[in-house]
């Protein structure tokens, strides 16, 4: 067995469970930590589906994916969601900086892992897509923990089935629009190329922020710009606030559905060393907060945070940063009111 071939999907689904699951204080209660101390879905609360979940209002969901099937470096991002869950016990229920009280407006529960095929990446993507179709059909907005960036492709397949082509805010050191590697068209460097191929994205509403690093050519972003993507290089973000940029992004996205995909390697490795493909001179945590908070008021239909590799950061700081960014994503979802 190829040790790298392992994708597991965990879902933190919030806001809409007909089973009446409520957010609970479970800081040290569960044998396996849940995201932001959310109630686990277990024997007493089966994993919701389109029939068992009925939104009381348009729902929120968070999802995480363990996977490093096609990661360039040593395998380890499959353990990212577990470590993010562990670090998330440090999070609390209110966001004083923004005035958001997400748990007062949404019900949040950890749905656990979605079964995948450990020996077949294509089949794993099929299983992920089917799982997310049920989650989205139930009225949830999934927040996903990664895992490598391959997982965003089947998630967006499920999103497009409900919403049609979606806008994309992609925060990353890399564009992830390669066509293939070693003959393979599906790995963590190709998900958005595959999404374009299948018409899953509204390409005029795709913005990529934090892009940087060496390349095989002097014009590595030609494909992206030819599709209509806006590519914001990391050096265009150095030593400045990104609040003005996000004002432009909000105007570009409008009121149509948008998906947020955040690769932790968008951040400088000084802040987030726990990732498989780090690039120097990246974004700062404060800029990451400006990006996410700048999405307040947009029609966000899903989010993910990927590529956390705990092996490279025994301190847990990368996972702690990831957990906080996911909490910020929770706070900007459409039904979360700011007080």
C-alpha angles and dihedrals in degrees: 000000000000103000090213093061102091127114121171124175123212121185129206102192121185146184106017115057113139087204087075097238111174131198108264138188101257102150096144100001102096125073087218113038118243126214114275089346091292119166110269120238105234141133092318092048113031118208107280123244137179092283099042098044123067118172117236083199130355100305140235125219135177123205135185130197126202109204145126100164096141103020114148096223133042114318117261113111089095086078093053098095093049092053092043089054091051093051092044091074085081091065123097132206103256134061106210092181094062102020092240121150100182097172091057091060102033138043112227128197135166109238095193127222127341113220117247138175107265092197101047124051095191091052090046089056089051091052092047091050092050092048092051093046088061092046093049092043088056090060098256127138105219123222108195131205118204158257113158126331095260088086094068091069098064090038090057089047087060092044093052092052089063105028104024118228109354134206116249133213103193117186111189146120088240133047093225091212100119114136099221145337124212087350094305118123095192121064138105093285096057110046098109093044087057090047091054090047090056097042094244095136133066090225095198087062099050118113123180117195131189098024115164146127139093121310144190091246138032093240105045095153099057094103092051095049091045088059091052097257119149108228116199110192121217092241088060087060099047118125096354143097116258094209092101091048092052090052087060091046092053090052091049094048096048118178098316123108116288131187123207119213116182121186110198090221087072084082121077111265088239085074101027111027092154099092135097101234108033122180124196126240097034136151124300125237090250090055089049089055091049090053095049096040088047088067092067108128096022122121095254110183098175145350139198138190114201148174100046106154110186092191089076096049114043089173090071092226094125091054091045090053090048092051091052092049090051089051088053089052089052089053095056098049114124100255095047107101121208116228 
